[in-house]
Each structure stands twice: as structure tokens, then as C-alpha cells.
Amino acid sequence: MNKEILRKNLDDVIWKIEKARLEVNEHQIVHMIAVSKYTTVENIKTLYSLGQRAFGENHVQQLEARAIELENLPLEWHMIGTLQKNKINKLLDIKPSLFQALDSIELARELEKKLINKNQTLNCLLEINSSNESTKSGVSPQSAIETYLQITEICPHIKLQGVMTIGAHTDDTKLIQNSFETTYKIYEKLQSAGANICSMGMSSDFELAIKCGSNMVRIGSSLFQE
């Protein structure tokens, strides 16, 4: 992609984030993760040259390949997709800054075993299926607080930093807003347990997510549209 197109896209997204943020709270800081799964390594390098540092991938293999290819750049890598148990070791070898899709107590137990073996810790977010959609992974809103506290207690090598959700898959803005508000209420209750990240919002709904309290957004298509 042309550098000037990327620059314009980045500026547009940052402007929208700032506008939404200031409507909520001028002291609220919102971190943007550039979701690079559908773009090229060259575009990641260009975004880096424009000031973007945090990038997210949905698949461990692609995260691994890109982390190796771009190891000379001080990038902050996020794993944002579902993690299969047979890929845990591969993910831990990459040492991402944050794994955003810890979606069950079972996965947490498996992660903990591997982390003990490697004498590592891993920063994670608990994924909440806030819209209760059968096609999505994540814990239910009803069990989220209990699960979060249980993982904190039984998995000391997992450092839970907060929560993540994907907005309801619908054109109904009220339903999307409801899924974000549900997650934010859970996040508020978990702040006393150390939660400081509420990751909500993608290209189609990040402004709404910020208005509902998100402090981390995951942006892909808005950055890489021609």
C-alpha cells in the first residue's frame, strides 16, 4: 500500500478514537492494536514508521512468522484469536505482550502447566461472550467474575490484566451497545482484582465501544482499506 494512504487511514482512525475518547473522559487513554492479519509485512513496517507499535494477529503461525521477520523492530505483539491447546508452546515461545482470548478455565489450566514447564508468565485478558452467541468463544457474562477470580487463584503464572469482548454480530446498534455495556460492568467489578484493560471495539464499532468504556481497540480493515 502507498504510505500516504496508510498515513491518512491511521490519522483518520486516531482522530475518531480521540473524538470518542474526549466525549467520555479527557483523562481516558485508549490503546489501539493494529490487526495485521490481512495485510503485508511491508505495511506493518510502514505503520511502524508512522508511529504505530502494537500489532495483533489471530493465528499463532502467522504471529510467529511475523515476529521472526520483524524481530529487529520493537513491536508489541498481541495474540487476539482463539488458541488451540496444541499451539500453546508455540505461542509461549513467541512471548507476546498480551494474549487477549483466554476463553475458558480449561485453557487456563493447560496454559498454566506449560508456563510452569517454561518458567514463564503470560499477560492475558479473559474473553467474555457478552452477546451469548453460539458462534463465539468466551465465558458467559454470568460466570465471568467467578472464572476471572478462579484463574487468578489457581494459575499464578497467568497474569490477568482485564477483559476482552467482540461486539454483538448484528446491525442493531442497541444490541452491540448492550454487549459492550455488559462487559464494561464486569470490568468495573474486576478492577479491585487488578483489571486495568477493557478491550472492546473493532473497525465497525470502536467509537461506540469507547463511549461504553473501552480503553483498548483492535483495528484492522479501517487501517488497510485502499
N, C-alpha and C positions, 0 to 999 in steps of 0.2 A: 504493500500500500504506500501511496505517496505520504511523505512525512507531514505535509501541510494538512492533509485530510485527517490524519491521526491527531495532529495538534488541535484542529478545530473540534473534532469529536471529544477529545479529552477536556478541552476548555468548556464545551457545552455541558458535559456531564458534571464537571466540578461546579459550574455556575448553578446548575439545578440543585445539586447537593447543598450548596451554600444557601440558596434561597429557601429550600425546605428546612434546613437546619435553623436558620435565623428566625423563621416563623415559630419555631418551637422554643428555642433557648439559645441565646447567643454564646453561651458557655459550653454548649454541647459540641463535642468533637466527633465527626463521623469519618471512619476509615473506609477507603474504597479498595476493594480487591478486584483487580482486572482479571476476568475469567478468560483464559487464553486458549481454551480447548479447540476452538475453531479457527485459530489464526496461526501465523507462522512465527518461527524463531526470530526472523528479521523484524517483524512488527513488535515483538516483545523488546528487542534491543532498541527500537526507535522510541517506544513508550518510556523505556528506562532513561533514554537521553533527554526526554521531555519531563522527567521528574517522577514517574511512577515507579514504585519499588515493590509493591505487594501484588503477587500473581497467584491465581488459583487454577487448579486442574481437577477434573472429575475422575480421571483414571490413573492408577498408580504407575502403569507402564509409561504413559506419556509424561507424567510428572518426573519420573526417573530419567527419561531420555533428555528432557529439557533442563533439569537440574544439572546434569552432567555437561550438556552442551554450553550452558550459560554459567558454569561454575566460577568464571572469572568476574562475574558481576555480583555485587552484594544484594541479591534479591531475597525477598521474604516470601517463601513458598507456602501456600495453603492447599491442603487436600480437602476438597469440598464435596466429593462424590461418595457414594456408598462403597464401603470397604469390605471385600470378601476376606474371610478368615485366612485363606491360603496366600493372601498378598500382604499379610501383616508384617512379616520380616522385611520384605522389600520396602514397605513404607518406612519402617523404623530406620533402615539403612540410609534413607534419604534425609532423615532428621528434619521434617518440615517444621515451620514456625508454629503451625496450628492445624489440627485435624478437626474439621468443622462438622463431621457427620457421624458422631458416635451415637448410634441409633438403638442400642439395646444393652441390657445388663450382661447378656451372653457375650456380646462383642467386647465389652469392657473386661470381662474375666479373661478372655483369650488375649487381649492386649496386655493385660497385667502380667500374665505368665511370660509372654515374650519380652516384656520390658524388664522383668526381673532377670531373665537369662542374659540380656544385653547390658544390664546395669544402666538403664536409661530411664528418663522420664519423657512424657509426651503431653504437650498442651492440647486440650480438647474442648469442643463445645458439645453439649448434649442436643441432639436433633429432636425437635418436637414436631409431631404430625398434627399441627394445630387445627387443620381443617378436617381431620379424621377421614382422609381419603384413602381408599384401599390401595391405590396405585403408589402411594408414598410410603417411604420408610420413616422411622422415628417413633418415639414413645408417645403415648396419648397424653393430652393435657392433664387428664385426671391423675395420671401416675408420675408425671414429670418431676415434681418436687421430691417425692419419695425416692425415685430412681436416682436423681442427682445426688441426694444425701447418702444413699446407699453406696454409690460408686465412690464418692469422696471417702467413705469409711473403709471400704474393703479393697480399694485399688489405689494404694498410696503412690504408685508410680504414674498414675494418670492425674494430671493437673487440670481439673475442670476450671475453665475461665468464664463460662456462661452458657448461653443457649443459641440455637440456630433454628430457623424455620423457613420453609418455602411457602409463599402466599397461596391461598386457595386458587385452584386451577379453574378459573371462571372469568367471565366478563363482568360479573356483578361486583361492583366496587365495594358494596356493603359487606359482602361475604369475605372479600380479600381483607378489608379493614378489620373485620371481626377476627380473622385468623392472626393478624398482627397484634391486635389488642390483647387477645388471649395469651399470646406468647410473652408480650411485654409485662403483663400482670404476674406471670410465673417468674420472669426475670427479676422483677422488683422484689419478690419474696425471697429470691435466692441471693440477693446482694449481701445479705448478712452472712451467707455461707461463702462469700468471696467472689461471686459472679460479677464480672465487670464488662462483659461483651454480650451485646444483643444483636446477633447477625440476622438481619431481615431485609429483603428487598433485592430485586434483580432489575434488569433493564426496563421491564414493563411496569414495575410498581415501586421503584425505590423511593420516589418522592413521598408516596403515601406511607411507606414503611418508616421513613424518617419522622414523619408527622406523628406516627404511632410510637415513637421512642427508639427506633433502631439507631445503633451507633457504629454499625458495620454493614456495608452494602457490597453485593457481588455483581459486578457489571461486565457483561460480555458484548452482546450484539450492538449496543449503543456506541461502544468504542470502536468497533471494527466494521461499521457499515460504510460502504463506499459512497 
